[in-house]
Amino acid sequence: MITAKHIAWEPIATLPEDRKDGRRLLLWETDLPVIGRWDSHREGWEDPESMHILEEVTHWADINPPA
């Protein structure tokens, strides 16, 4: 059986400012989990691969390495 830890999702409004430093975070956009980062030039969340702006981010979580 495969088991996984629960992801501690937080509302995007609780995001500490120090997380807006370009690091990749786990974000919840509309109805999907995505990897994203804050783009300070465009002042928005973006997909780091396609550079597409993420429109409706509602929650976030740190990406943690395996334990």
All heavy atoms as TSV, in Angstrom:
chain	resi	resn	atom	element	x	y	z
A	1	MET	N	N	0.841	-1.170	0.000
A	1	MET	CA	C	0.000	0.000	0.000
A	1	MET	C	C	0.892	1.240	0.000
A	1	MET	O	O	1.883	1.320	0.717
A	1	MET	CB	C	-0.896	-0.004	1.238
A	1	MET	CG	C	-1.698	1.264	1.336
A	1	MET	SD	S	-3.146	1.233	2.409
A	1	MET	CE	C	-2.469	1.192	4.014
A	2	ILE	N	N	0.540	2.213	-0.810
A	2	ILE	CA	C	1.264	3.475	-0.868
A	2	ILE	C	C	0.661	4.435	0.151
A	2	ILE	O	O	-0.555	4.587	0.221
A	2	ILE	CB	C	1.176	4.095	-2.275
A	2	ILE	CG1	C	1.847	3.163	-3.291
A	2	ILE	CG2	C	1.823	5.475	-2.291
A	2	ILE	CD1	C	1.675	3.591	-4.719
A	3	THR	N	N	1.521	5.060	0.934
A	3	THR	CA	C	1.045	6.058	1.893
A	3	THR	C	C	1.783	7.370	1.643
A	3	THR	O	O	2.903	7.382	1.137
A	3	THR	CB	C	1.273	5.616	3.346
A	3	THR	OG1	O	2.675	5.452	3.547
A	3	THR	CG2	C	0.541	4.326	3.652
A	4	ALA	N	N	1.142	8.454	1.983
A	4	ALA	CA	C	1.743	9.775	1.817
A	4	ALA	C	C	1.350	10.642	3.000
A	4	ALA	O	O	0.299	10.442	3.604
A	4	ALA	CB	C	1.258	10.414	0.517
A	5	LYS	N	N	2.209	11.592	3.306
A	5	LYS	CA	C	1.904	12.518	4.378
A	5	LYS	C	C	0.837	13.500	3.929
A	5	LYS	O	O	0.730	13.825	2.743
A	5	LYS	CB	C	3.151	13.300	4.778
A	5	LYS	CG	C	4.189	12.454	5.452
A	5	LYS	CD	C	5.350	13.338	5.873
A	5	LYS	CE	C	6.421	12.517	6.549
A	5	LYS	NZ	N	7.558	13.328	6.942
A	6	HIS	N	N	0.073	13.971	4.884
A	6	HIS	CA	C	-0.919	15.003	4.622
A	6	HIS	C	C	-0.195	16.307	4.294
A	6	HIS	O	O	0.780	16.659	4.950
A	6	HIS	CB	C	-1.807	15.181	5.858
A	6	HIS	CG	C	-2.768	16.305	5.745
A	6	HIS	ND1	N	-3.898	16.229	4.963
A	6	HIS	CD2	C	-2.755	17.547	6.286
A	6	HIS	CE1	C	-4.547	17.377	5.051
A	6	HIS	NE2	N	-3.870	18.184	5.843
A	7	ILE	N	N	-0.637	17.024	3.286
A	7	ILE	CA	C	-0.054	18.318	2.935
A	7	ILE	C	C	-0.728	19.381	3.785
A	7	ILE	O	O	-1.952	19.483	3.812
A	7	ILE	CB	C	-0.237	18.626	1.442
A	7	ILE	CG1	C	0.531	17.589	0.620
A	7	ILE	CG2	C	0.222	20.044	1.120
A	7	ILE	CD1	C	0.278	17.658	-0.858
A	8	ALA	N	N	0.069	20.165	4.457
A	8	ALA	CA	C	-0.454	21.224	5.336
A	8	ALA	C	C	-0.739	22.485	4.523
A	8	ALA	O	O	0.029	23.446	4.525
A	8	ALA	CB	C	0.554	21.510	6.449
A	9	TRP	N	N	-1.849	22.461	3.782
A	9	TRP	CA	C	-2.237	23.611	2.962
A	9	TRP	C	C	-2.594	24.796	3.854
A	9	TRP	O	O	-3.250	24.638	4.874
A	9	TRP	CB	C	-3.456	23.270	2.100
A	9	TRP	CG	C	-3.177	22.293	1.004
A	9	TRP	CD1	C	-3.496	20.967	1.002
A	9	TRP	CD2	C	-2.530	22.547	-0.228
A	9	TRP	NE1	N	-3.096	20.385	-0.162
A	9	TRP	CE2	C	-2.497	21.339	-0.952
A	9	TRP	CE3	C	-1.975	23.680	-0.812
A	9	TRP	CZ2	C	-1.925	21.239	-2.214
A	9	TRP	CZ3	C	-1.413	23.577	-2.070
A	9	TRP	CH2	C	-1.388	22.363	-2.763
A	10	GLU	N	N	-2.177	25.980	3.434
A	10	GLU	CA	C	-2.495	27.228	4.131
A	10	GLU	C	C	-3.165	28.171	3.140
A	10	GLU	O	O	-2.801	28.192	1.959
A	10	GLU	CB	C	-1.219	27.891	4.659
A	10	GLU	CG	C	-0.465	27.079	5.682
A	10	GLU	CD	C	-1.154	27.057	7.034
A	10	GLU	OE1	O	-1.964	27.958	7.313
A	10	GLU	OE2	O	-0.872	26.128	7.807
A	11	PRO	N	N	-4.108	28.985	3.589
A	11	PRO	CA	C	-4.692	29.986	2.692
A	11	PRO	C	C	-3.603	30.934	2.172
A	11	PRO	O	O	-2.669	31.275	2.902
A	11	PRO	CB	C	-5.686	30.736	3.572
A	11	PRO	CG	C	-5.973	29.799	4.702
A	11	PRO	CD	C	-4.716	29.002	4.912
A	12	ILE	N	N	-3.704	31.330	0.926
A	12	ILE	CA	C	-2.683	32.181	0.315
A	12	ILE	C	C	-2.523	33.500	1.075
A	12	ILE	O	O	-1.424	34.065	1.112
A	12	ILE	CB	C	-2.964	32.403	-1.195
A	12	ILE	CG1	C	-1.710	32.881	-1.926
A	12	ILE	CG2	C	-4.119	33.339	-1.409
A	12	ILE	CD1	C	-0.598	31.872	-2.010
A	13	ALA	N	N	-3.562	33.960	1.736
A	13	ALA	CA	C	-3.485	35.210	2.504
A	13	ALA	C	C	-2.529	35.097	3.692
A	13	ALA	O	O	-2.067	36.116	4.209
A	13	ALA	CB	C	-4.874	35.610	2.989
A	14	THR	N	N	-2.194	33.870	4.110
A	14	THR	CA	C	-1.296	33.685	5.252
A	14	THR	C	C	0.167	33.517	4.827
A	14	THR	O	O	1.029	33.321	5.676
A	14	THR	CB	C	-1.698	32.455	6.081
A	14	THR	OG1	O	-1.491	31.262	5.303
A	14	THR	CG2	C	-3.147	32.556	6.543
A	15	LEU	N	N	0.442	33.592	3.538
A	15	LEU	CA	C	1.800	33.390	3.040
A	15	LEU	C	C	2.749	34.444	3.599
A	15	LEU	O	O	2.523	35.641	3.404
A	15	LEU	CB	C	1.819	33.454	1.513
A	15	LEU	CG	C	3.182	33.213	0.883
A	15	LEU	CD1	C	3.437	31.720	0.765
A	15	LEU	CD2	C	3.264	33.862	-0.472
A	16	PRO	N	N	3.829	34.032	4.277
A	16	PRO	CA	C	4.818	34.998	4.753
A	16	PRO	C	C	5.527	35.671	3.568
A	16	PRO	O	O	5.793	35.033	2.544
A	16	PRO	CB	C	5.806	34.149	5.558
A	16	PRO	CG	C	5.076	32.883	5.868
A	16	PRO	CD	C	4.125	32.676	4.728
A	17	GLU	N	N	5.848	36.927	3.719
A	17	GLU	CA	C	6.510	37.673	2.640
A	17	GLU	C	C	7.839	37.045	2.229
A	17	GLU	O	O	8.223	37.150	1.066
A	17	GLU	CB	C	6.725	39.131	3.048
A	17	GLU	CG	C	5.466	39.980	2.974
A	17	GLU	CD	C	4.877	40.065	1.574
A	17	GLU	OE1	O	5.618	40.326	0.604
A	17	GLU	OE2	O	3.656	39.881	1.452
A	18	ASP	N	N	8.528	36.377	3.155
A	18	ASP	CA	C	9.821	35.790	2.799
A	18	ASP	C	C	9.711	34.627	1.820
A	18	ASP	O	O	10.698	34.203	1.243
A	18	ASP	CB	C	10.611	35.374	4.044
A	18	ASP	CG	C	10.013	34.182	4.781
A	18	ASP	OD1	O	8.883	33.750	4.467
A	18	ASP	OD2	O	10.683	33.688	5.706
A	19	ARG	N	N	8.497	34.106	1.601
A	19	ARG	CA	C	8.309	33.034	0.619
A	19	ARG	C	C	8.212	33.603	-0.805
A	19	ARG	O	O	8.249	32.865	-1.766
A	19	ARG	CB	C	7.032	32.235	0.890
A	19	ARG	CG	C	7.006	31.482	2.205
A	19	ARG	CD	C	8.128	30.483	2.317
A	19	ARG	NE	N	7.900	29.455	3.305
A	19	ARG	CZ	C	7.910	29.627	4.610
A	19	ARG	NH1	N	8.112	30.815	5.116
A	19	ARG	NH2	N	7.720	28.616	5.423
A	20	LYS	N	N	8.114	34.901	-0.942
A	20	LYS	CA	C	8.031	35.532	-2.269
A	20	LYS	C	C	9.432	35.891	-2.774
A	20	LYS	O	O	9.673	36.967	-3.289
A	20	LYS	CB	C	7.151	36.776	-2.211
A	20	LYS	CG	C	5.690	36.465	-1.987
A	20	LYS	CD	C	4.863	37.732	-2.023
A	20	LYS	CE	C	3.381	37.447	-1.929
A	20	LYS	NZ	N	2.592	38.665	-2.004
A	21	ASP	N	N	10.367	34.956	-2.614
A	21	ASP	CA	C	11.753	35.192	-3.006
A	21	ASP	C	C	12.156	34.407	-4.249
A	21	ASP	O	O	13.322	34.265	-4.546
A	21	ASP	CB	C	12.677	34.866	-1.839
A	21	ASP	CG	C	12.575	33.410	-1.393
A	21	ASP	OD1	O	11.775	32.647	-1.987
A	21	ASP	OD2	O	13.287	33.031	-0.448
A	22	GLY	N	N	11.179	33.893	-4.973
A	22	GLY	CA	C	11.458	33.136	-6.192
A	22	GLY	C	C	11.515	31.640	-5.991
A	22	GLY	O	O	11.636	30.890	-6.962
A	23	ARG	N	N	11.415	31.186	-4.736
A	23	ARG	CA	C	11.446	29.738	-4.496
A	23	ARG	C	C	10.182	29.080	-5.043
A	23	ARG	O	O	9.137	29.712	-5.145
A	23	ARG	CB	C	11.601	29.422	-3.011
A	23	ARG	CG	C	10.322	29.635	-2.219
A	23	ARG	CD	C	10.485	29.349	-0.758
A	23	ARG	NE	N	11.204	30.436	-0.116
A	23	ARG	CZ	C	11.581	30.425	1.140
A	23	ARG	NH1	N	11.314	29.398	1.911
A	23	ARG	NH2	N	12.221	31.436	1.656
A	24	ARG	N	N	10.290	27.824	-5.371
A	24	ARG	CA	C	9.133	27.061	-5.843
A	24	ARG	C	C	8.317	26.605	-4.644
A	24	ARG	O	O	8.860	26.140	-3.650
A	24	ARG	CB	C	9.587	25.877	-6.679
A	24	ARG	CG	C	10.219	26.324	-7.970
A	24	ARG	CD	C	10.779	25.184	-8.744
A	24	ARG	NE	N	11.484	25.706	-9.904
A	24	ARG	CZ	C	11.498	25.119	-11.082
A	24	ARG	NH1	N	10.870	23.985	-11.257
A	24	ARG	NH2	N	12.147	25.664	-12.081
A	25	LEU	N	N	7.000	26.752	-4.787
A	25	LEU	CA	C	6.058	26.346	-3.752
A	25	LEU	C	C	4.995	25.467	-4.384
A	25	LEU	O	O	4.764	25.515	-5.593
A	25	LEU	CB	C	5.375	27.572	-3.134
A	25	LEU	CG	C	6.255	28.546	-2.368
A	25	LEU	CD1	C	5.472	29.807	-2.040
A	25	LEU	CD2	C	6.768	27.904	-1.103
A	26	LEU	N	N	4.331	24.697	-3.556
A	26	LEU	CA	C	3.167	23.953	-3.995
A	26	LEU	C	C	1.975	24.889	-3.837
A	26	LEU	O	O	1.759	25.449	-2.764
A	26	LEU	CB	C	2.995	22.700	-3.138
A	26	LEU	CG	C	1.904	21.734	-3.543
A	26	LEU	CD1	C	2.083	21.276	-4.985
A	26	LEU	CD2	C	1.902	20.547	-2.607
A	27	LEU	N	N	1.268	25.126	-4.925
A	27	LEU	CA	C	0.134	26.048	-4.925
A	27	LEU	C	C	-1.127	25.315	-5.355
A	27	LEU	O	O	-1.076	24.340	-6.109
A	27	LEU	CB	C	0.396	27.213	-5.882
A	27	LEU	CG	C	1.649	28.042	-5.610
A	27	LEU	CD1	C	1.887	29.018	-6.754
A	27	LEU	CD2	C	1.553	28.769	-4.286
A	28	TRP	N	N	-2.256	25.786	-4.865
A	28	TRP	CA	C	-3.547	25.249	-5.291
A	28	TRP	C	C	-4.194	26.318	-6.163
A	28	TRP	O	O	-4.451	27.428	-5.713
A	28	TRP	CB	C	-4.427	24.937	-4.086
A	28	TRP	CG	C	-5.617	24.141	-4.494
A	28	TRP	CD1	C	-6.858	24.620	-4.807
A	28	TRP	CD2	C	-5.676	22.727	-4.670
A	28	TRP	NE1	N	-7.685	23.591	-5.157
A	28	TRP	CE2	C	-6.984	22.412	-5.089
A	28	TRP	CE3	C	-4.753	21.703	-4.521
A	28	TRP	CZ2	C	-7.386	21.109	-5.346
A	28	TRP	CZ3	C	-5.156	20.409	-4.783
A	28	TRP	CH2	C	-6.459	20.126	-5.187
A	29	GLU	N	N	-4.387	25.983	-7.438
A	29	GLU	CA	C	-5.002	26.923	-8.385
A	29	GLU	C	C	-6.307	26.336	-8.890
A	29	GLU	O	O	-6.303	25.291	-9.540
A	29	GLU	CB	C	-4.074	27.231	-9.559
A	29	GLU	CG	C	-4.700	28.274	-10.459
A	29	GLU	CD	C	-3.987	28.437	-11.783
A	29	GLU	OE1	O	-3.401	27.479	-12.299
A	29	GLU	OE2	O	-4.057	29.549	-12.299
A	30	THR	N	N	-7.387	27.021	-8.596
A	30	THR	CA	C	-8.738	26.610	-8.971
A	30	THR	C	C	-9.054	25.230	-8.396
A	30	THR	O	O	-9.585	25.128	-7.322
A	30	THR	CB	C	-8.949	26.668	-10.486
A	30	THR	OG1	O	-8.506	27.947	-10.971
A	30	THR	CG2	C	-10.391	26.500	-10.858
A	31	ASP	N	N	-8.701	24.148	-9.107
A	31	ASP	CA	C	-8.992	22.807	-8.610
A	31	ASP	C	C	-7.822	21.840	-8.795
A	31	ASP	O	O	-8.006	20.638	-8.794
A	31	ASP	CB	C	-10.245	22.253	-9.281
A	31	ASP	CG	C	-10.106	22.141	-10.796
A	31	ASP	OD1	O	-9.106	22.632	-11.342
A	31	ASP	OD2	O	-10.995	21.567	-11.430
A	32	LEU	N	N	-6.600	22.407	-8.937
A	32	LEU	CA	C	-5.428	21.578	-9.185
A	32	LEU	C	C	-4.229	22.012	-8.349
A	32	LEU	O	O	-4.003	23.213	-8.166
A	32	LEU	CB	C	-4.996	21.682	-10.651
A	32	LEU	CG	C	-5.944	21.180	-11.714
A	32	LEU	CD1	C	-5.436	21.594	-13.087
A	32	LEU	CD2	C	-6.076	19.679	-11.627
A	33	PRO	N	N	-3.408	21.059	-7.892
A	33	PRO	CA	C	-2.135	21.429	-7.283
A	33	PRO	C	C	-1.130	21.725	-8.402
A	33	PRO	O	O	-1.093	21.020	-9.415
A	33	PRO	CB	C	-1.735	20.178	-6.500
A	33	PRO	CG	C	-2.384	19.063	-7.232
A	33	PRO	CD	C	-3.655	19.622	-7.826
A	34	VAL	N	N	-0.359	22.782	-8.239
A	34	VAL	CA	C	0.658	23.159	-9.230
A	34	VAL	C	C	1.922	23.614	-8.492
A	34	VAL	O	O	1.869	24.022	-7.350
A	34	VAL	CB	C	0.168	24.290	-10.166
A	34	VAL	CG1	C	-1.012	23.858	-11.005
A	34	VAL	CG2	C	-0.178	25.547	-9.385
A	35	ILE	N	N	3.039	23.544	-9.196
A	35	ILE	CA	C	4.286	24.122	-8.699
A	35	ILE	C	C	4.343	25.538	-9.266
A	35	ILE	O	O	4.138	25.751	-10.455
A	35	ILE	CB	C	5.515	23.320	-9.188
A	35	ILE	CG1	C	5.428	21.865	-8.769
A	35	ILE	CG2	C	6.802	23.987	-8.721
A	35	ILE	CD1	C	5.518	21.613	-7.297
A	36	GLY	N	N	4.631	26.493	-8.401
A	36	GLY	CA	C	4.706	27.870	-8.861
A	36	GLY	C	C	5.688	28.677	-8.047
A	36	GLY	O	O	6.231	28.201	-7.048
A	37	ARG	N	N	5.927	29.887	-8.490
A	37	ARG	CA	C	6.796	30.812	-7.756
A	37	ARG	C	C	6.280	32.228	-7.966
A	37	ARG	O	O	5.575	32.515	-8.931
A	37	ARG	CB	C	8.241	30.687	-8.197
A	37	ARG	CG	C	8.472	31.153	-9.616
A	37	ARG	CD	C	9.933	31.102	-9.970
A	37	ARG	NE	N	10.072	31.395	-11.395
A	37	ARG	CZ	C	11.026	30.948	-12.156
A	37	ARG	NH1	N	11.949	30.161	-11.652
A	37	ARG	NH2	N	11.079	31.263	-13.420
A	38	TRP	N	N	6.661	33.110	-7.067
A	38	TRP	CA	C	6.259	34.510	-7.140
A	38	TRP	C	C	7.179	35.230	-8.112
A	38	TRP	O	O	8.408	35.130	-8.039
A	38	TRP	CB	C	6.342	35.163	-5.769
A	38	TRP	CG	C	5.923	36.589	-5.774
A	38	TRP	CD1	C	6.731	37.674	-5.690
A	38	TRP	CD2	C	4.584	37.088	-5.870
A	38	TRP	NE1	N	5.983	38.823	-5.726
A	38	TRP	CE2	C	4.666	38.491	-5.838
A	38	TRP	CE3	C	3.345	36.486	-5.984
A	38	TRP	CZ2	C	3.538	39.305	-5.913
A	38	TRP	CZ3	C	2.224	37.292	-6.063
A	38	TRP	CH2	C	2.318	38.675	-6.031
A	39	ASP	N	N	6.597	35.962	-9.067
A	39	ASP	CA	C	7.358	36.790	-9.988
A	39	ASP	C	C	7.210	38.230	-9.528
A	39	ASP	O	O	6.135	38.824	-9.674
A	39	ASP	CB	C	6.825	36.617	-11.405
A	39	ASP	CG	C	7.618	37.419	-12.429
A	39	ASP	OD1	O	8.063	38.540	-12.106
A	39	ASP	OD2	O	7.774	36.934	-13.555
A	40	SER	N	N	8.248	38.787	-8.957
A	40	SER	CA	C	8.164	40.142	-8.402
A	40	SER	C	C	8.019	41.206	-9.483
A	40	SER	O	O	7.454	42.267	-9.226
A	40	SER	CB	C	9.385	40.438	-7.529
A	40	SER	OG	O	10.566	40.330	-8.283
A	41	HIS	N	N	8.494	40.942	-10.701
A	41	HIS	CA	C	8.348	41.926	-11.781
A	41	HIS	C	C	6.901	42.032	-12.254
A	41	HIS	O	O	6.413	43.116	-12.545
A	41	HIS	CB	C	9.242	41.586	-12.962
A	41	HIS	CG	C	10.707	41.608	-12.641
A	41	HIS	ND1	N	11.266	42.372	-11.647
A	41	HIS	CD2	C	11.746	40.933	-13.162
A	41	HIS	CE1	C	12.562	42.190	-11.582
A	41	HIS	NE2	N	12.886	41.295	-12.490
A	42	ARG	N	N	6.238	40.894	-12.337
A	42	ARG	CA	C	4.835	40.891	-12.767
A	42	ARG	C	C	3.870	40.908	-11.593
A	42	ARG	O	O	2.662	40.979	-11.785
A	42	ARG	CB	C	4.561	39.671	-13.649
A	42	ARG	CG	C	5.404	39.690	-14.908
A	42	ARG	CD	C	4.936	38.736	-15.957
A	42	ARG	NE	N	5.140	37.340	-15.589
A	42	ARG	CZ	C	4.765	36.332	-16.356
A	42	ARG	NH1	N	4.176	36.546	-17.509
A	42	ARG	NH2	N	4.983	35.091	-15.974
A	43	GLU	N	N	4.416	40.807	-10.376
A	43	GLU	CA	C	3.624	40.790	-9.153
A	43	GLU	C	C	2.491	39.770	-9.215
A	43	GLU	O	O	1.319	40.094	-9.005
A	43	GLU	CB	C	3.106	42.186	-8.821
A	43	GLU	CG	C	4.222	43.150	-8.490
A	43	GLU	CD	C	3.738	44.467	-7.927
A	43	GLU	OE1	O	2.527	44.633	-7.693
A	43	GLU	OE2	O	4.606	45.322	-7.721
A	44	GLY	N	N	2.888	38.532	-9.535
A	44	GLY	CA	C	1.917	37.454	-9.595
A	44	GLY	C	C	2.593	36.104	-9.532
A	44	GLY	O	O	3.818	35.991	-9.638
A	45	TRP	N	N	1.786	35.072	-9.334
A	45	TRP	CA	C	2.282	33.701	-9.291
A	45	TRP	C	C	2.426	33.184	-10.707
A	45	TRP	O	O	1.567	33.434	-11.555
A	45	TRP	CB	C	1.315	32.819	-8.510
A	45	TRP	CG	C	1.265	33.203	-7.077
A	45	TRP	CD1	C	0.282	33.929	-6.463
A	45	TRP	CD2	C	2.241	32.930	-6.091
A	45	TRP	NE1	N	0.603	34.122	-5.145
A	45	TRP	CE2	C	1.802	33.515	-4.883
A	45	TRP	CE3	C	3.455	32.254	-6.088
A	45	TRP	CZ2	C	2.526	33.430	-3.701
A	45	TRP	CZ3	C	4.171	32.174	-4.911
A	45	TRP	CH2	C	3.708	32.749	-3.739
A	46	GLU	N	N	3.508	32.458	-10.974
A	46	GLU	CA	C	3.737	31.919	-12.313
A	46	GLU	C	C	4.196	30.480	-12.248
A	46	GLU	O	O	4.767	30.039	-11.252
A	46	GLU	CB	C	4.766	32.749	-13.066
A	46	GLU	CG	C	6.174	32.593	-12.539
A	46	GLU	CD	C	7.217	33.361	-13.328
A	46	GLU	OE1	O	6.848	34.165	-14.193
A	46	GLU	OE2	O	8.407	33.150	-13.063
A	47	ASP	N	N	3.936	29.771	-13.341
A	47	ASP	CA	C	4.478	28.439	-13.548
A	47	ASP	C	C	5.944	28.647	-13.936
A	47	ASP	O	O	6.221	29.339	-14.918
A	47	ASP	CB	C	3.709	27.755	-14.678
A	47	ASP	CG	C	4.258	26.399	-15.036
A	47	ASP	OD1	O	5.502	26.257	-15.135
A	47	ASP	OD2	O	3.463	25.484	-15.232
A	48	PRO	N	N	6.901	28.088	-13.194
A	48	PRO	CA	C	8.310	28.352	-13.488
A	48	PRO	C	C	8.802	27.746	-14.809
A	48	PRO	O	O	9.829	28.171	-15.321
A	48	PRO	CB	C	9.056	27.740	-12.302
A	48	PRO	CG	C	8.110	26.787	-11.687
A	48	PRO	CD	C	6.737	27.260	-12.007
A	49	GLU	N	N	8.074	26.804	-15.367
A	49	GLU	CA	C	8.477	26.198	-16.639
A	49	GLU	C	C	7.943	26.980	-17.833
A	49	GLU	O	O	8.681	27.319	-18.740
A	49	GLU	CB	C	8.011	24.743	-16.702
A	49	GLU	CG	C	8.538	23.875	-15.576
A	49	GLU	CD	C	10.060	23.810	-15.535
A	49	GLU	OE1	O	10.691	23.755	-16.609
A	49	GLU	OE2	O	10.615	23.818	-14.424
A	50	SER	N	N	6.647	27.273	-17.830
A	50	SER	CA	C	6.029	27.938	-18.982
A	50	SER	C	C	5.978	29.451	-18.837
A	50	SER	O	O	5.672	30.150	-19.799
A	50	SER	CB	C	4.600	27.418	-19.184
A	50	SER	OG	O	3.763	27.878	-18.129
A	51	MET	N	N	6.225	29.948	-17.626
A	51	MET	CA	C	6.148	31.374	-17.301
A	51	MET	C	C	4.707	31.901	-17.383
A	51	MET	O	O	4.466	33.090	-17.373
A	51	MET	CB	C	7.070	32.207	-18.193
A	51	MET	CG	C	8.501	31.709	-18.228
A	51	MET	SD	S	9.298	31.684	-16.623
A	51	MET	CE	C	9.862	33.339	-16.534
A	52	HIS	N	N	3.739	30.991	-17.467
A	52	HIS	CA	C	2.319	31.334	-17.497
A	52	HIS	C	C	1.902	31.843	-16.117
A	52	HIS	O	O	2.255	31.256	-15.099
A	52	HIS	CB	C	1.510	30.096	-17.888
A	52	HIS	CG	C	0.039	30.254	-17.753
A	52	HIS	ND1	N	-0.717	30.956	-18.654
A	52	HIS	CD2	C	-0.829	29.805	-16.803
A	52	HIS	CE1	C	-1.991	30.933	-18.264
A	52	HIS	NE2	N	-2.072	30.234	-17.144
A	53	ILE	N	N	1.165	32.949	-16.078
A	53	ILE	CA	C	0.674	33.491	-14.807
A	53	ILE	C	C	-0.449	32.605	-14.291
A	53	ILE	O	O	-1.357	32.225	-15.039
A	53	ILE	CB	C	0.173	34.939	-14.977
A	53	ILE	CG1	C	1.351	35.883	-15.181
A	53	ILE	CG2	C	-0.667	35.398	-13.794
A	53	ILE	CD1	C	2.198	36.105	-13.954
A	54	LEU	N	N	-0.384	32.269	-13.010
A	54	LEU	CA	C	-1.434	31.487	-12.359
A	54	LEU	C	C	-2.469	32.466	-11.835
A	54	LEU	O	O	-2.142	33.381	-11.075
A	54	LEU	CB	C	-0.836	30.649	-11.233
A	54	LEU	CG	C	0.299	29.710	-11.665
A	54	LEU	CD1	C	0.956	29.071	-10.458
A	54	LEU	CD2	C	-0.209	28.669	-12.629
A	55	GLU	N	N	-3.694	32.317	-12.253
A	55	GLU	CA	C	-4.744	33.303	-12.006
A	55	GLU	C	C	-5.458	33.191	-10.663
A	55	GLU	O	O	-5.765	34.190	-10.047
A	55	GLU	CB	C	-5.799	33.234	-13.121
A	55	GLU	CG	C	-5.248	33.528	-14.504
A	55	GLU	CD	C	-4.938	34.991	-14.729
A	55	GLU	OE1	O	-5.556	35.852	-14.065
A	55	GLU	OE2	O	-4.064	35.274	-15.558
A	56	GLU	N	N	-5.752	31.979	-10.221
A	56	GLU	CA	C	-6.619	31.824	-9.051
A	56	GLU	C	C	-5.993	30.939	-7.983
A	56	GLU	O	O	-6.533	29.907	-7.624
A	56	GLU	CB	C	-7.972	31.280	-9.493
A	56	GLU	CG	C	-8.655	32.229	-10.463
A	56	GLU	CD	C	-10.131	31.948	-10.629
A	56	GLU	OE1	O	-10.749	31.429	-9.680
A	56	GLU	OE2	O	-10.635	32.254	-11.704
A	57	VAL	N	N	-4.865	31.376	-7.461
A	57	VAL	CA	C	-4.183	30.638	-6.402
A	57	VAL	C	C	-4.906	30.909	-5.090
A	57	VAL	O	O	-5.101	32.058	-4.699
A	57	VAL	CB	C	-2.702	31.053	-6.311
A	57	VAL	CG1	C	-2.040	30.403	-5.121
A	57	VAL	CG2	C	-1.979	30.711	-7.605
A	58	THR	N	N	-5.321	29.834	-4.418
A	58	THR	CA	C	-6.071	29.988	-3.168
A	58	THR	C	C	-5.322	29.492	-1.940
A	58	THR	O	O	-5.580	29.944	-0.834
A	58	THR	CB	C	-7.416	29.247	-3.236
A	58	THR	OG1	O	-7.173	27.855	-3.435
A	58	THR	CG2	C	-8.292	29.803	-4.345
A	59	HIS	N	N	-4.383	28.546	-2.125
A	59	HIS	CA	C	-3.665	27.956	-1.004
A	59	HIS	C	C	-2.211	27.696	-1.392
A	59	HIS	O	O	-1.881	27.631	-2.584
A	59	HIS	CB	C	-4.306	26.643	-0.563
A	59	HIS	CG	C	-5.629	26.842	0.096
A	59	HIS	ND1	N	-6.768	27.124	-0.616
A	59	HIS	CD2	C	-5.975	26.813	1.389
A	59	HIS	CE1	C	-7.785	27.253	0.223
A	59	HIS	NE2	N	-7.328	27.076	1.460
A	60	TRP	N	N	-1.373	27.514	-0.386
A	60	TRP	CA	C	0.040	27.230	-0.625
A	60	TRP	C	C	0.553	26.237	0.406
A	60	TRP	O	O	-0.039	26.053	1.461
A	60	TRP	CB	C	0.868	28.523	-0.549
A	60	TRP	CG	C	0.975	29.048	0.854
A	60	TRP	CD1	C	0.052	29.803	1.513
A	60	TRP	CD2	C	2.037	28.823	1.777
A	60	TRP	NE1	N	0.475	30.069	2.788
A	60	TRP	CE2	C	1.694	29.482	2.976
A	60	TRP	CE3	C	3.244	28.137	1.708
A	60	TRP	CZ2	C	2.530	29.473	4.103
A	60	TRP	CZ3	C	4.060	28.135	2.825
A	60	TRP	CH2	C	3.714	28.802	3.992
A	61	ALA	N	N	1.692	25.617	0.072
A	61	ALA	CA	C	2.420	24.733	0.999
A	61	ALA	C	C	3.875	24.729	0.558
A	61	ALA	O	O	4.185	24.851	-0.635
A	61	ALA	CB	C	1.857	23.325	0.980
A	62	ASP	N	N	4.782	24.608	1.537
A	62	ASP	CA	C	6.191	24.455	1.213
A	62	ASP	C	C	6.411	23.105	0.548
A	62	ASP	O	O	5.687	22.143	0.829
A	62	ASP	CB	C	7.049	24.531	2.471
A	62	ASP	CG	C	7.202	25.958	2.990
A	62	ASP	OD1	O	7.434	26.868	2.165
A	62	ASP	OD2	O	7.089	26.157	4.210
A	63	ILE	N	N	7.413	23.032	-0.299
A	63	ILE	CA	C	7.829	21.753	-0.885
A	63	ILE	C	C	8.948	21.235	0.003
A	63	ILE	O	O	9.984	21.873	0.141
A	63	ILE	CB	C	8.305	21.922	-2.328
A	63	ILE	CG1	C	7.164	22.448	-3.195
A	63	ILE	CG2	C	8.859	20.597	-2.853
A	63	ILE	CD1	C	7.577	22.780	-4.624
A	64	ASN	N	N	8.713	20.109	0.629
A	64	ASN	CA	C	9.678	19.527	1.558
A	64	ASN	C	C	10.295	18.269	0.958
A	64	ASN	O	O	9.606	17.501	0.272
A	64	ASN	CB	C	8.996	19.187	2.880
A	64	ASN	CG	C	8.461	20.440	3.548
A	64	ASN	OD1	O	9.151	21.438	3.634
A	64	ASN	ND2	N	7.226	20.375	4.005
A	65	PRO	N	N	11.572	18.026	1.240
A	65	PRO	CA	C	12.205	16.806	0.738
A	65	PRO	C	C	11.664	15.566	1.468
A	65	PRO	O	O	11.071	15.700	2.543
A	65	PRO	CB	C	13.679	17.026	1.066
A	65	PRO	CG	C	13.678	17.980	2.209
A	65	PRO	CD	C	12.466	18.851	2.027
A	66	PRO	N	N	11.866	14.400	0.898
A	66	PRO	CA	C	11.415	13.176	1.582
A	66	PRO	C	C	12.064	13.057	2.951
A	66	PRO	O	O	13.211	13.475	3.151
A	66	PRO	CB	C	11.909	12.061	0.656
A	66	PRO	CG	C	12.148	12.713	-0.663
A	66	PRO	CD	C	12.504	14.135	-0.367
A	67	ALA	N	N	11.315	12.482	3.867
A	67	ALA	CA	C	11.835	12.316	5.245
A	67	ALA	C	C	12.610	11.032	5.364
A	67	ALA	O	O	12.484	10.119	4.664
A	67	ALA	CB	C	10.679	12.311	6.225
